[in-house]
Amino acid sequence: MGTPLDRLESGSIPNKADDALMKQILAEMNDAGAAVQSSAPPPSEPVYMDRMPPMQMQQPMPRSVSFEEEPISKRYVGPRKNFASALLDWLRDPLFIGLFVFLISLPALHTYGATAVPIFYSVGGSLSWVGLTVKALLVAGAFIAFRTITYVLGV
């Protein structure tokens, strides 16, 4: 069992092996240039950096890193698209929404819906609020399916 630290500081070491070992370690440290005393009380005044001995092996200071953004001209933008390709990418979603609304509004679907699901239509033959809601949900579902397929395919 070792000697507690408070006994090392007070100098009353009951174990002679610990005492000899501690004196040997302190002697080696003093020979190496460290000024360590076993019975010295901790310093009561603050230790300032200018009084401390210089470090044996100082590492060079790391270079400062700039976190500013690179100029726009140096950023990778990717291949430029021609005007028609950029316009088609910009209009792709609105065109497909228009196509879905057109397909849902075809007269053949209107006639078939009136006979298959009469709750979607009012007495005059026009769509009721339930029918309009179902049509809107069908268009939204078709658009979500379209976006998912184009995302998966990477188009």
Secondary structure, DSSP 8 states (H G I E B T S, - for coil): ----HHHHHHT--S-HHHHHHHHHHHHHHHHTT----SS----SS---GGGS---SS----------S---GGGS-------HHHHHHHHHHHHHHHHHHHHHHT-HHHHHHHHHH-GGGB-TTSSB-HHHHHHHHHHHHHHHHHHHHHHHHHT-
